[in-house]
């Protein structure tokens, strides 16, 4: 039985620019960073979790991924993201299905949906 999601991949053109975006603007932490046989394995994650995002150097596929990140305080998270120089494609708003949702893009135009579930 599957019990968890361990990692997902965001294809990027520049791993350093992606690392800066995901850590400095979104507040994730660098989890793994190693090079093996010329390929860099770079993973970020929300602090204290066991599920990461692989920032894969794959320029031909960059901009085609989508991921959903959750927060328990959209107002604070959005304020910190904007203060760090981030911009929303769609500002966070309450959706008819009961969650607050905002949309942003990473430097390669990968879509990131930021949600605050009810409760």
PyMOL commands that set and color helices and strands:
alter all, ss='L'
color gray80, all
select helices_A, chain A and resi 15-25+74-83
alter helices_A, ss='H'
color red, helices_A
select strands_A, chain A and resi 7-12+29-36+39-45+52-57+66-70+88-94+100-105+111-116
alter strands_A, ss='S'
color yellow, strands_A
deselect
rebuild
show_as cartoon
